[in-house]
Amino acid sequence: MDDVKILYTNGDSWTAGDIVDPEKFGDRLEHVMHPDNDAYRLPRVWPNKTGDRLGIKTLNRSVAGSSNDGIVRRLLVDIPKLLREYKPEEIFVVIGWTSPERKDFFYRDEHSNSWDTLYPAEVHHFEDRNSDINDFYKIYVTKYWHEEEYLTRFLGQNILVYNYLKSKKIKFLFFNAFYEDKSVVLDENQNLHNLKDSPDLYKYINKFHQSKFKDTRWIEHIGFAETVDEFNEIHKEVYLDISFKDYLLRLESNNKHKLLEYHPNEAGHRVWSKYIANAVKSLLHNDGRHKFVIDNFNQVSLHNPSEEIIELYKDIEEINETDQNGHRLCRPLFSQSDLPLILQFDGIAPDQLLPHTDFFYFVTLHHHNYLSARHLDMLPDYVLTGLRNSKCKLILDNTLEGDKIEKFLEELYTSLDKLNINHKCVYYITSNMIAEDTHRAYLKDKMRKGGIINVISFPWNIYDIKRLISLGHLPEEVDIEKEIQFKRESFCDLKPFLKVNRTCRPERNLFMLFVNKFNMYDKFKISFNKYNSNYDLFDFFPFLVEEENIEDLKKKIPFDIDQTDIENHGLPGIGKGKFDADLPFNPDHYRDTLFSVVMCAFPFVENACHIHSSTYNPIYCGHPIIQFGPVGHLKKLKRLGFKTFDRWWDESYDDISFGWDRFKGVLNIVEDLYNKSN
């Protein structure tokens, strides 16, 4: 606020005030704009109260009963005068637009020579002393009071004032005070309240958006074809998204305090002044940094949610699962994401969020992404509202996973259409490296009226190397030449293979049965804590799944590679005495071995390619990988700029479509290397 010295406001009685000094004027509201009433009126209305909150001078040029025509005329006279006294950056303008059907005409007779305002919404009780004006009023109301006229005029006024203030380099905000809809005013039963039952003006204007009409010729004819789009852009940038009227009605319903009749009372002006002051501060103090909102919903722990949070999902049976070790697993559909901190966004609470403020909302998705998409309506109301009016960008974080996305896309688009959300405001970030291609294929031959979401394939675990380095889980620097020299000098003391997989999956069990069957332990460093008997492996490798081999392997389990493994047993969780599948191990194991045998995530899943830390960590440490993953995953690595090791062993198995045949290719490489002499 250091630069701003004056707050300029303009509007109707909702900004001028509908308050008279009872000692001077009794209850005669026709004297509201009398100069002798200023000392009583002005301190009691929101502009002066806002100026006091901001510690700046206020110039309130509003007129009770004004039309928007009058607001524009006064502003175009006042701003040049202000610029002779203040620099543009010292002025802040707030315009409280009135109901747009009010219309000004210049009237002249032997007694009068001035602008006169007609109020169509007062059709039931309008009466002027001049019979000619009464006749004209009746003709105007019956023949010329149409939304096509007054909304076109209102859009033009917004475009004019917006561009005028922009040209003067003056900062400003707009809001709508109230709207009196013609259909409500003319309700035959007169059961509706002109003010409280009229629709939101912004939504009403968008009934005339050209997208709502199959034949746009009429819209083009009356001048709406492009101006609604222009108004929407202005609304998005400078409007408070809630009208003065709706703000007070909302507070009344929540707090049961009377703030509004046909005009705000002083308490109503007080609460609105606080709201406006916060909006001005937010705009002036915006340093260009992105804001993300933190609330109780998106700060939930993925791995250790509270009972209160789980209660929210009690009707979603699919989240109650059993993990690979037979332990109960119940994760929330939406939980905390680390992305905003990584991106260095500024966190704010929901009560710091003003309707005109653009913001981001981050959530990590459940590993069954489609469930999160199906229940998108569980997001907080202010987030859904922000998505509808394009103020919010929703970041769906799937960087910890990378499963296929076809079902997720179907559920997500269905939810977005149902919730009337702007699709372009939704960003899905996943470690599935072919998700963008899958999304393009999904959209082919589909007409999306609501637009399309943003799908971003991002190899998160490459970036995550930085975090692991900072935590001491990987060395700060790797000198490959020194690593090679160390291995030359220590070659006879090294074991060729390093195999770390802490969660049970069929291919991991089978690989351990392979090692056990041929007694390869002398050339392996292994982490393997449990064999899961629930997998049926008999069809493709009967020689490995003989009962004798299975029981022999079970007797040798667990294989603890170091102290991290010894302390990493128990129920799922983080900390000593619990099992953490993602717990890093000592990076010295990369120095003490020659190759990493890696079992990727989702190796059998079509249209998914999730390459995680078990691949990138050894690469960072200069450790060659022999890897079983989804078909074509080694080619994907090469497209990312990595080199693989087809100069030393046959990687053509990566092209085999059938997963278990691809797995055999990995076993053949390991067997061939195992049988080589030192």
C-alpha positions as CSV (number, residue, x, y, z in Angstrom):
1,M,0.0,0.0,0.0
2,D,3.1,2.3,0.1
3,D,2.4,3.7,-3.4
4,V,-1.4,4.1,-3.3
5,K,-2.6,7.3,-1.7
6,I,-6.2,7.5,-2.7
7,L,-9.1,5.1,-3.1
8,Y,-11.6,6.3,-5.8
9,T,-15.0,4.6,-5.7
10,N,-18.1,5.0,-7.9
11,G,-21.5,3.4,-7.9
12,D,-25.1,3.7,-6.9
13,S,-26.7,3.8,-3.4
14,W,-25.0,0.6,-2.5
15,T,-21.7,2.5,-2.6
16,A,-23.0,6.1,-1.9
17,G,-25.1,4.8,1.0
18,D,-28.8,4.9,1.7
19,I,-28.4,6.5,5.1
20,V,-29.6,9.9,6.3
21,D,-28.9,11.8,9.5
22,P,-32.1,11.3,11.6
23,E,-31.5,14.6,13.5
24,K,-31.4,16.7,10.3
25,F,-33.6,14.7,7.9
26,G,-35.6,12.2,9.9
27,D,-36.3,9.2,7.6
28,R,-36.6,11.2,4.4
29,L,-34.2,9.3,2.2
30,E,-34.7,11.7,-0.7
31,H,-32.1,13.8,1.1
32,V,-29.4,11.1,1.1
33,M,-27.2,13.1,-1.3
34,H,-27.7,16.4,0.4
35,P,-24.3,18.0,1.2
36,D,-25.4,18.4,4.8
37,N,-25.8,14.7,5.0
38,D,-22.2,13.9,3.9
39,A,-20.6,14.1,7.3
40,Y,-23.1,11.6,8.6
41,R,-23.4,9.3,5.5
42,L,-19.9,8.9,4.2
43,P,-18.1,7.5,7.3
44,R,-20.9,4.8,7.6
45,V,-20.5,3.3,4.0
46,W,-18.0,0.9,2.8
47,P,-15.7,3.2,0.7
48,N,-14.6,5.3,3.7
49,K,-14.4,2.2,6.0
50,T,-12.2,0.6,3.3
51,G,-10.0,3.6,3.1
52,D,-9.6,3.6,6.9
53,R,-8.6,-0.1,6.8
54,L,-6.1,0.6,4.1
55,G,-4.8,3.9,5.7
56,I,-5.5,6.0,2.6
57,K,-7.7,8.9,1.5
58,T,-11.1,8.1,0.0
59,L,-13.0,9.9,-2.8
60,N,-16.5,8.4,-3.0
61,R,-18.2,9.8,-6.2
62,S,-21.2,7.5,-6.1
63,V,-24.7,8.8,-6.4
64,A,-27.7,7.1,-4.8
65,G,-30.0,6.0,-7.6
66,S,-27.3,6.2,-10.2
67,S,-27.4,4.2,-13.4
68,N,-24.3,2.7,-15.0
69,D,-24.5,5.4,-17.6
70,G,-24.0,7.9,-14.7
71,I,-21.1,5.9,-13.3
72,V,-19.3,6.0,-16.6
73,R,-19.9,9.7,-17.1
74,R,-18.6,10.7,-13.7
75,L,-15.6,8.5,-13.9
76,L,-14.5,9.9,-17.3
77,V,-14.6,13.4,-15.7
78,D,-13.0,12.5,-12.4
79,I,-10.0,10.4,-13.5
80,P,-8.3,13.2,-15.5
81,K,-8.7,15.5,-12.5
82,L,-7.2,13.0,-10.2
83,L,-4.3,12.5,-12.6
84,R,-3.4,16.1,-12.3
85,E,-2.9,15.6,-8.6
86,Y,-1.8,12.0,-8.3
87,K,0.4,9.6,-10.3
88,P,-1.4,6.6,-11.8
89,E,0.2,4.2,-9.3
90,E,-1.1,6.3,-6.4
91,I,-4.7,5.8,-7.4
92,F,-6.8,2.7,-6.9
93,V,-10.3,2.5,-8.4
94,V,-13.3,0.3,-7.3
95,I,-16.4,0.4,-9.4
96,G,-19.6,-1.0,-8.0
97,W,-21.8,-1.5,-11.0
98,T,-25.5,-1.2,-10.5
99,S,-28.4,-3.1,-12.0
100,P,-27.9,-2.6,-15.7
101,E,-31.5,-1.9,-16.8
102,R,-31.4,1.6,-15.4
103,K,-31.2,4.1,-18.3
104,D,-30.3,7.8,-18.5
105,F,-31.8,10.4,-20.8
106,F,-31.0,14.0,-21.0
107,Y,-34.1,16.1,-20.2
108,R,-34.7,19.7,-20.8
109,D,-37.7,22.0,-20.2
110,E,-38.3,25.5,-18.8
111,H,-37.5,24.2,-15.3
112,S,-34.9,21.5,-15.8
113,N,-31.7,20.9,-17.8
114,S,-30.1,17.7,-16.7
115,W,-29.7,13.9,-16.9
116,D,-32.7,11.9,-15.8
117,T,-32.7,8.2,-14.9
118,L,-35.5,5.8,-15.6
119,Y,-35.9,2.8,-13.4
120,P,-37.8,0.0,-15.2
121,A,-37.7,-2.2,-12.1
122,E,-39.9,0.3,-10.4
123,V,-42.7,-0.3,-12.9
124,H,-45.2,-1.2,-10.1
125,H,-44.9,2.2,-8.3
126,F,-43.1,4.7,-10.6
127,E,-44.8,8.1,-10.6
128,D,-43.5,11.4,-11.8
129,R,-45.1,14.8,-11.4
130,N,-44.7,15.4,-15.1
131,S,-47.4,13.5,-17.0
132,D,-45.3,13.5,-20.2
133,I,-42.5,11.7,-18.4
134,N,-45.1,9.2,-17.0
135,D,-46.3,8.5,-20.6
136,F,-42.7,8.1,-21.8
137,Y,-41.9,5.8,-18.9
138,K,-44.8,3.5,-19.8
139,I,-43.8,3.4,-23.5
140,Y,-40.2,2.7,-22.6
141,V,-41.0,0.0,-20.1
142,T,-43.4,-1.8,-22.4
143,K,-41.5,-1.4,-25.7
144,Y,-37.8,-0.8,-24.9
145,W,-37.1,-2.6,-21.7
146,H,-35.4,-5.7,-23.0
147,E,-32.2,-7.5,-21.8
148,E,-30.8,-7.3,-25.4
149,E,-30.6,-3.6,-25.0
150,Y,-29.4,-3.1,-21.4
151,L,-27.0,-6.1,-21.4
152,T,-25.4,-4.9,-24.6
153,R,-25.1,-1.5,-23.0
154,F,-23.6,-2.9,-19.8
155,L,-21.1,-5.0,-21.7
156,G,-20.0,-2.0,-23.6
157,Q,-19.6,0.1,-20.4
158,N,-17.4,-2.6,-18.9
159,I,-15.2,-2.8,-22.0
160,L,-14.9,1.0,-22.1
161,V,-14.0,1.5,-18.5
162,Y,-11.7,-1.5,-18.4
163,N,-9.7,-0.3,-21.3
164,Y,-9.8,3.3,-20.2
165,L,-8.3,2.6,-16.8
166,K,-5.8,0.2,-18.4
167,S,-4.7,3.0,-20.8
168,K,-4.2,5.3,-17.8
169,K,-2.1,2.6,-16.0
170,I,-4.5,2.7,-13.0
171,K,-5.2,-0.4,-10.9
172,F,-8.8,-1.2,-10.3
173,L,-11.5,-3.8,-9.3
174,F,-15.1,-4.2,-10.4
175,F,-18.0,-5.8,-8.6
176,N,-21.8,-6.0,-9.2
177,A,-23.9,-4.5,-6.4
178,F,-27.2,-6.2,-7.3
179,Y,-29.3,-7.1,-10.3
180,E,-33.1,-6.8,-10.7
181,D,-34.2,-9.3,-13.3
182,K,-37.2,-8.4,-15.6
183,S,-38.9,-11.7,-15.2
184,V,-38.7,-11.5,-11.4
185,V,-40.0,-7.9,-11.4
186,L,-42.9,-8.8,-13.6
187,D,-43.8,-12.0,-11.8
188,E,-47.6,-12.1,-12.1
189,N,-48.1,-13.5,-8.6
190,Q,-45.6,-11.0,-7.1
191,N,-44.3,-13.7,-4.8
192,L,-40.7,-13.0,-5.7
193,H,-38.4,-10.5,-4.1
194,N,-37.0,-8.2,-6.8
195,L,-33.6,-8.2,-5.2
196,K,-33.1,-11.6,-3.5
197,D,-34.7,-13.8,-6.1
198,S,-33.0,-12.3,-9.2
199,P,-30.3,-14.4,-10.7
200,D,-26.5,-13.9,-10.7
201,L,-25.8,-11.2,-13.4
202,Y,-22.7,-12.9,-14.7
203,K,-24.5,-16.2,-15.2
204,Y,-27.4,-14.4,-16.7
205,I,-25.2,-12.6,-19.3
206,N,-23.7,-16.0,-20.3
207,K,-27.1,-17.3,-21.3
208,F,-26.4,-15.2,-24.4
209,H,-23.0,-16.7,-25.1
210,Q,-22.8,-17.9,-28.7
211,S,-21.9,-21.4,-27.6
212,K,-25.5,-21.7,-26.2
213,F,-27.0,-21.3,-29.7
214,K,-27.0,-23.6,-32.6
215,D,-27.8,-20.7,-34.9
216,T,-25.7,-17.7,-33.9
217,R,-27.1,-15.3,-36.5
218,W,-29.5,-13.7,-34.0
219,I,-26.7,-13.2,-31.4
220,E,-24.5,-11.6,-34.1
221,H,-27.4,-9.4,-35.2
222,I,-27.9,-7.9,-31.7
223,G,-24.2,-7.5,-31.0
224,F,-23.6,-10.3,-28.5
225,A,-21.4,-12.6,-30.6
226,E,-18.0,-11.3,-29.4
227,T,-18.8,-9.0,-26.5
228,V,-19.8,-11.8,-24.0
229,D,-16.4,-13.4,-24.5
230,E,-14.7,-10.0,-24.0
231,F,-16.7,-9.4,-20.8
232,N,-15.8,-12.9,-19.5
233,E,-12.1,-12.1,-19.9
234,I,-12.7,-8.8,-18.0
235,H,-14.7,-10.6,-15.3
236,K,-12.0,-13.2,-14.8
237,E,-9.3,-10.5,-14.4
238,V,-10.8,-7.7,-12.4
239,Y,-14.2,-8.7,-11.0
240,L,-15.0,-9.9,-7.5
241,D,-16.8,-13.1,-8.3
242,I,-19.5,-12.5,-5.7
243,S,-21.9,-9.6,-5.8
244,F,-22.4,-7.3,-2.9
245,K,-25.9,-8.6,-2.5
246,D,-25.0,-12.3,-2.6
247,Y,-22.1,-11.7,-0.1
248,L,-24.4,-10.2,2.4
249,L,-27.1,-12.8,1.9
250,R,-24.6,-15.5,2.4
251,L,-23.3,-14.0,5.6
252,E,-26.9,-13.5,6.8
253,S,-27.7,-17.2,6.3
254,N,-24.5,-18.2,8.1
255,N,-24.6,-15.8,11.0
256,K,-28.3,-14.8,11.3
257,H,-27.3,-11.1,11.5
258,K,-29.4,-8.7,9.5
259,L,-27.2,-6.9,6.9
260,L,-29.6,-6.2,4.1
261,E,-33.1,-5.0,3.3
262,Y,-33.3,-3.3,-0.1
263,H,-30.0,-1.6,0.8
264,P,-27.1,-2.7,3.0
265,N,-27.2,-1.4,6.6
266,E,-24.1,0.0,8.3
267,A,-23.1,-3.5,9.5
268,G,-23.4,-4.7,5.9
269,H,-21.2,-1.9,4.7
270,R,-18.7,-2.8,7.5
271,V,-18.3,-6.5,6.4
272,W,-18.1,-5.5,2.8
273,S,-15.4,-3.0,3.5
274,K,-13.3,-5.7,5.1
275,Y,-13.8,-7.9,2.0
276,I,-12.9,-5.1,-0.4
277,A,-9.8,-4.1,1.7
278,N,-8.5,-7.6,1.5
279,A,-9.1,-7.7,-2.2
280,V,-7.2,-4.5,-2.7
281,K,-4.3,-5.7,-0.6
282,S,-4.2,-9.0,-2.4
283,L,-4.0,-7.3,-5.8
284,L,-1.4,-4.7,-4.7
285,H,0.8,-7.2,-2.9
286,N,0.7,-9.8,-5.6
287,D,4.4,-10.5,-6.2
288,G,3.7,-12.7,-9.2
289,R,4.3,-15.9,-7.3
290,H,1.8,-18.7,-7.7
291,K,-0.5,-19.3,-4.8
292,F,-1.7,-22.8,-3.8
293,V,-4.4,-23.4,-1.2
294,I,-3.8,-25.5,1.9
295,D,-6.7,-27.0,3.7
296,N,-7.6,-30.0,5.8
297,F,-8.7,-32.0,2.7
298,N,-5.5,-31.8,0.7
299,Q,-3.0,-32.1,3.6
300,V,-4.1,-35.6,4.4
301,S,-1.4,-38.2,4.8
302,L,-1.5,-40.8,2.0
303,H,0.0,-43.6,4.2
304,N,-1.4,-42.6,7.6
305,P,-4.8,-40.9,7.2
306,S,-6.8,-40.0,10.3
307,E,-10.0,-41.9,11.2
308,E,-11.9,-38.7,10.5
309,I,-10.6,-38.6,6.9
310,I,-11.3,-42.3,6.3
311,E,-14.9,-41.7,7.6
312,L,-15.4,-39.4,4.6
313,Y,-14.8,-42.4,2.3
314,K,-16.8,-44.9,4.2
315,D,-19.2,-45.4,1.3
316,I,-16.4,-46.2,-1.2
317,E,-15.7,-49.8,-0.6
318,E,-13.0,-50.1,-3.2
319,I,-10.4,-48.3,-1.1
320,N,-10.4,-51.0,1.5
321,E,-7.8,-53.4,0.2
322,T,-5.1,-55.9,1.2
323,D,-1.4,-55.3,0.3
324,Q,1.0,-57.9,-1.1
325,N,1.9,-59.0,2.4
326,G,-1.7,-59.5,3.5
327,H,-2.0,-56.3,5.6
328,R,-5.1,-54.1,5.5
329,L,-4.6,-51.1,3.2
330,C,-6.9,-48.1,3.2
331,R,-5.7,-44.9,1.5
332,P,-7.7,-41.7,0.9
333,L,-8.7,-40.8,-2.7
334,F,-7.0,-37.4,-2.3
335,S,-4.0,-36.6,-0.2
336,Q,-1.0,-34.3,0.2
337,S,1.2,-33.5,-2.8
338,D,4.8,-32.4,-2.6
339,L,4.7,-30.7,-6.0
340,P,3.8,-27.1,-4.8
341,L,6.8,-27.1,-2.4
342,I,9.1,-28.4,-5.1
343,L,7.8,-25.7,-7.4
344,Q,8.2,-23.1,-4.6
345,F,4.6,-21.9,-4.8
346,D,3.3,-19.8,-1.9
347,G,0.8,-21.6,0.4
348,I,-2.3,-19.8,1.6
349,A,-5.3,-20.8,3.7
350,P,-8.9,-20.8,2.2
351,D,-9.9,-17.8,4.2
352,Q,-7.0,-15.8,2.6
353,L,-8.5,-16.6,-0.8
354,L,-10.4,-13.8,-2.5
355,P,-12.7,-14.6,-5.4
356,H,-10.7,-12.6,-8.0
357,T,-7.5,-14.5,-7.0
358,D,-6.2,-17.2,-9.3
359,F,-4.9,-20.2,-7.3
360,F,-3.7,-23.8,-7.6
361,Y,-5.0,-26.8,-5.8
362,F,-2.8,-29.9,-5.6
363,V,-3.9,-33.4,-4.6
364,T,-2.1,-36.7,-4.8
365,L,-4.4,-39.3,-6.2
366,H,-5.2,-42.8,-4.9
367,H,-3.3,-45.5,-6.7
368,H,-6.5,-46.5,-8.4
369,N,-6.7,-43.1,-10.1
370,Y,-10.1,-43.8,-11.7
371,L,-11.7,-43.9,-8.2
372,S,-10.4,-40.3,-7.5
373,A,-11.7,-39.2,-10.9
374,R,-15.1,-40.8,-10.2
375,H,-15.5,-39.0,-6.9
376,L,-14.2,-35.6,-7.9
377,D,-17.3,-34.0,-6.4
378,M,-15.7,-34.7,-3.0
379,L,-13.3,-31.7,-3.5
380,P,-14.1,-28.6,-1.5
381,D,-16.9,-26.4,-2.9
382,Y,-14.6,-23.4,-3.3
383,V,-12.3,-25.5,-5.4
384,L,-15.1,-26.7,-7.7
385,T,-16.4,-23.1,-7.9
386,G,-12.9,-21.9,-8.8
387,L,-12.7,-24.5,-11.5
388,R,-16.0,-23.5,-13.0
389,N,-15.0,-19.8,-13.3
390,S,-11.4,-20.6,-14.3
391,K,-9.9,-19.1,-11.2
392,C,-8.5,-22.5,-10.0
393,K,-6.0,-24.8,-11.6
394,L,-6.5,-28.3,-10.3
395,I,-3.3,-30.4,-10.2
396,L,-3.9,-34.2,-10.0
397,D,-0.6,-35.6,-8.9
398,N,0.1,-39.1,-10.0
399,T,3.9,-38.8,-9.9
400,L,4.2,-41.7,-7.4
401,E,2.5,-44.1,-9.8
402,G,2.3,-44.7,-13.5
403,D,-0.5,-47.2,-14.3
404,K,-2.5,-47.1,-17.5
405,I,-5.0,-44.3,-17.8
406,E,-7.8,-45.2,-20.2
407,K,-10.4,-45.9,-17.4
408,F,-9.2,-42.9,-15.5
409,L,-9.7,-40.6,-18.5
410,E,-13.3,-41.9,-19.0
411,E,-14.2,-41.3,-15.4
412,L,-12.5,-37.9,-15.3
413,Y,-14.2,-36.5,-18.3
414,T,-17.5,-37.8,-17.1
415,S,-17.1,-36.1,-13.8
416,L,-15.9,-32.8,-15.3
417,D,-18.9,-32.7,-17.6
418,K,-21.3,-33.6,-14.8
419,L,-19.8,-30.9,-12.5
420,N,-19.6,-28.3,-15.3
421,I,-15.9,-27.8,-14.8
422,N,-13.6,-26.0,-17.3
423,H,-11.5,-29.0,-18.5
424,K,-8.6,-26.7,-19.4
425,C,-8.1,-25.9,-15.7
426,V,-7.3,-29.6,-14.9
427,Y,-3.7,-30.9,-15.1
428,Y,-2.9,-34.6,-14.7
429,I,0.8,-35.2,-14.0
430,T,1.9,-38.8,-14.1
431,S,5.0,-40.9,-14.1
432,N,3.5,-43.0,-16.9
433,M,5.8,-42.0,-19.7
434,I,3.3,-42.9,-22.5
435,A,0.3,-41.2,-20.9
436,E,0.3,-38.2,-23.3
437,D,0.2,-40.6,-26.3
438,T,-2.6,-42.6,-24.6
439,H,-4.6,-39.3,-24.1
440,R,-4.2,-38.3,-27.7
441,A,-5.4,-41.7,-28.8
442,Y,-8.3,-41.5,-26.4
443,L,-9.4,-38.1,-27.8
444,K,-9.3,-39.2,-31.4
445,D,-12.7,-39.0,-33.0
446,K,-14.2,-37.6,-29.8
447,M,-15.8,-34.2,-29.8
448,R,-15.1,-32.5,-26.5
449,K,-17.4,-29.4,-26.0
450,G,-15.8,-28.6,-22.6
451,G,-12.3,-28.7,-24.0
452,I,-9.6,-31.2,-23.0
453,I,-7.5,-31.6,-19.8
454,N,-3.8,-31.3,-19.7
455,V,-1.9,-34.6,-19.4
456,I,1.8,-34.3,-18.6
457,S,4.1,-37.3,-18.6
458,F,6.9,-36.5,-16.2
459,P,9.7,-38.8,-15.0
460,W,9.4,-37.8,-11.4
461,N,12.0,-40.2,-10.1
462,I,14.7,-38.5,-12.1
463,Y,13.9,-35.3,-10.4
464,D,13.6,-37.1,-7.0
465,I,17.3,-37.9,-7.2
466,K,17.9,-34.4,-5.8
467,R,15.8,-35.2,-2.7
468,L,17.6,-38.5,-2.1
469,I,20.9,-36.7,-2.3
470,S,19.8,-34.1,0.2
471,L,18.8,-36.8,2.6
472,G,22.1,-38.7,2.2
473,H,20.5,-41.7,0.5
474,L,22.6,-41.1,-2.6
475,P,26.1,-39.6,-2.9
476,E,26.4,-35.9,-3.7
477,E,28.7,-36.6,-6.6
478,V,29.6,-39.7,-8.6
479,D,32.9,-39.8,-10.5
480,I,32.4,-42.6,-13.0
481,E,36.1,-42.9,-13.7
482,K,36.8,-43.4,-10.1
483,E,34.0,-45.9,-9.8
484,I,35.5,-47.9,-12.7
485,Q,39.0,-47.7,-11.2
486,F,37.6,-48.9,-7.8
487,K,35.9,-51.9,-9.5
488,R,39.1,-52.8,-11.4
489,E,41.1,-52.8,-8.2
490,S,38.4,-54.7,-6.2
491,F,37.0,-56.9,-8.9
492,C,37.6,-60.2,-7.2
493,D,35.9,-59.0,-4.0
494,L,32.8,-57.7,-5.8
495,K,29.6,-59.6,-6.3
496,P,28.2,-59.2,-9.8
497,F,24.5,-58.8,-9.1
498,L,22.5,-56.4,-6.8
499,K,18.8,-57.3,-6.4
500,V,16.6,-55.2,-4.3
501,N,12.8,-55.6,-4.3
502,R,10.9,-55.1,-1.0
503,T,7.4,-55.7,-2.2
504,C,6.0,-59.1,-3.3
505,R,5.0,-59.5,-6.9
506,P,4.8,-62.6,-9.2
507,E,7.9,-61.7,-11.3
508,R,9.9,-60.9,-8.1
509,N,9.0,-64.1,-6.4
510,L,9.8,-66.0,-9.6
511,F,13.2,-64.4,-10.0
512,M,14.0,-65.4,-6.4
513,L,13.0,-69.0,-7.2
514,F,15.3,-68.8,-10.2
515,V,18.2,-67.7,-8.0
516,N,17.4,-70.3,-5.4
517,K,16.9,-73.1,-8.0
518,F,20.4,-72.6,-9.4
519,N,22.0,-71.6,-6.1
520,M,23.3,-68.2,-7.4
521,Y,23.6,-66.6,-4.0
522,D,27.4,-66.5,-4.2
523,K,27.2,-63.8,-6.9
524,F,24.2,-61.8,-5.5
525,K,23.6,-59.1,-2.9
526,I,19.8,-59.4,-2.2
527,S,17.0,-57.7,-0.4
528,F,13.9,-59.8,-0.2
529,N,11.8,-60.0,2.9
530,K,8.8,-62.2,2.1
531,Y,7.5,-64.8,-0.4
532,N,3.8,-64.4,-1.3
533,S,2.1,-67.7,-2.0
534,N,-1.0,-66.1,-3.5
535,Y,0.4,-65.9,-7.0
536,D,-0.2,-68.8,-9.4
537,L,3.1,-69.2,-11.3
538,F,2.8,-72.8,-12.5
539,D,1.8,-72.2,-16.1
540,F,5.0,-70.8,-17.5
541,F,7.9,-71.9,-15.2
542,P,7.0,-75.3,-13.8
543,F,10.6,-76.2,-13.1
544,L,11.0,-73.2,-10.8
545,V,7.8,-73.5,-8.9
546,E,8.3,-77.1,-7.7
547,E,7.2,-77.4,-4.0
548,E,10.7,-78.3,-2.9
549,N,12.2,-75.1,-4.4
550,I,9.5,-72.9,-2.9
551,E,9.9,-74.4,0.6
552,D,13.7,-74.2,0.4
553,L,13.4,-70.5,-0.5
554,K,11.0,-69.7,2.3
555,K,13.4,-71.2,4.8
556,K,16.1,-68.7,3.8
557,I,13.8,-65.6,3.9
558,P,14.3,-62.8,4.9
559,F,17.3,-61.6,2.9
560,D,18.4,-58.4,4.7
561,I,20.9,-56.5,2.7
562,D,21.9,-54.1,5.5
563,Q,20.7,-52.5,8.8
564,T,17.9,-50.7,6.9
565,D,16.5,-54.1,6.0
566,I,16.9,-55.6,9.5
567,E,14.8,-52.8,10.9
568,N,12.3,-52.7,8.0
569,H,9.8,-55.4,9.0
570,G,6.2,-55.2,10.3
571,L,3.0,-53.6,9.4
572,P,3.0,-51.0,6.6
573,G,4.3,-47.6,7.8
574,I,7.3,-45.5,8.3
575,G,9.8,-45.9,11.1
576,K,11.5,-48.7,13.0
577,G,9.4,-51.8,13.4
578,K,7.3,-51.0,10.4
579,F,7.6,-51.9,6.7
580,D,8.4,-49.1,4.2
581,A,8.5,-50.5,0.7
582,D,10.3,-47.2,-0.5
583,L,12.9,-47.1,2.2
584,P,16.3,-46.3,0.5
585,F,19.3,-48.5,1.2
586,N,23.0,-47.8,1.5
587,P,24.3,-46.6,-1.9
588,D,27.6,-48.4,-1.2
589,H,25.9,-51.5,-2.5
590,Y,26.3,-50.0,-6.0
591,R,30.0,-49.8,-5.5
592,D,30.3,-53.4,-4.2
593,T,28.4,-54.9,-7.2
594,L,28.5,-54.8,-11.0
595,F,24.9,-54.9,-12.2
596,S,21.5,-54.0,-10.8
597,V,18.7,-56.5,-11.6
598,V,15.6,-54.4,-11.7
599,M,11.9,-55.4,-11.7
600,C,10.0,-52.4,-12.9
601,A,6.4,-51.4,-11.8
602,F,3.6,-52.7,-14.0
603,P,5.8,-54.8,-16.4
604,F,2.7,-56.7,-17.7
605,V,0.4,-53.7,-18.2
606,E,-0.2,-52.5,-21.7
607,N,-0.2,-48.7,-22.4
608,A,1.8,-48.0,-19.2
609,C,5.5,-47.2,-18.7
610,H,6.4,-46.3,-15.2
611,I,10.1,-46.2,-14.6
612,H,11.0,-45.5,-11.0
613,S,13.9,-45.0,-8.6
614,S,15.0,-48.7,-8.8
615,T,16.1,-47.7,-12.4
616,Y,17.3,-44.1,-12.0
617,N,19.2,-44.5,-8.7
618,P,21.6,-47.1,-10.1
619,I,22.0,-45.1,-13.3
620,Y,22.9,-42.1,-11.3
621,C,25.5,-44.2,-9.4
622,G,27.0,-45.5,-12.7
623,H,25.6,-48.9,-12.2
624,P,24.4,-50.9,-15.3
625,I,20.9,-52.2,-15.2
626,I,19.4,-55.5,-16.4
627,Q,15.7,-54.7,-16.3
628,F,12.3,-56.3,-16.7
629,G,9.7,-53.7,-17.5
630,P,6.8,-53.0,-19.9
631,V,7.3,-53.7,-23.5
632,G,9.5,-51.0,-25.2
633,H,10.6,-49.4,-21.9
634,L,14.3,-49.5,-22.8
635,K,13.5,-47.5,-26.0
636,K,11.6,-45.0,-23.9
637,L,14.7,-44.6,-21.7
638,K,16.8,-43.9,-24.8
639,R,14.3,-41.3,-26.0
640,L,14.8,-39.6,-22.6
641,G,18.5,-39.4,-23.3
642,F,19.8,-42.4,-21.4
643,K,22.1,-45.1,-22.7
644,T,21.4,-48.7,-22.1
645,F,23.7,-51.7,-22.4
646,D,22.9,-53.4,-25.7
647,R,26.6,-53.4,-26.5
648,W,27.2,-55.9,-23.8
649,W,24.1,-58.1,-23.8
650,D,21.1,-58.7,-26.0
651,E,18.3,-56.2,-25.2
652,S,16.0,-57.4,-28.0
653,Y,13.8,-59.0,-25.4
654,D,12.4,-55.5,-24.7
655,D,10.4,-55.8,-28.0
656,I,8.6,-59.0,-27.0
657,S,5.0,-58.3,-26.4
658,F,4.2,-61.3,-24.2
659,G,5.4,-60.4,-20.7
660,W,6.6,-63.8,-19.5
661,D,8.6,-64.3,-22.6
662,R,10.2,-60.9,-22.0
663,F,10.9,-62.1,-18.5
664,K,12.7,-65.1,-19.9
665,G,15.0,-62.8,-21.8
666,V,16.1,-61.2,-18.5
667,L,16.7,-64.6,-16.9
668,N,18.8,-65.6,-19.9
669,I,21.0,-62.5,-19.6
670,V,21.5,-63.1,-15.8
671,E,22.3,-66.8,-16.4
672,D,24.8,-66.0,-19.1
673,L,26.6,-63.4,-17.0
674,Y,26.5,-65.6,-13.9
675,N,28.3,-68.4,-15.8
676,K,31.1,-66.1,-17.0
677,S,34.4,-66.5,-15.1
678,N,36.1,-63.6,-13.4
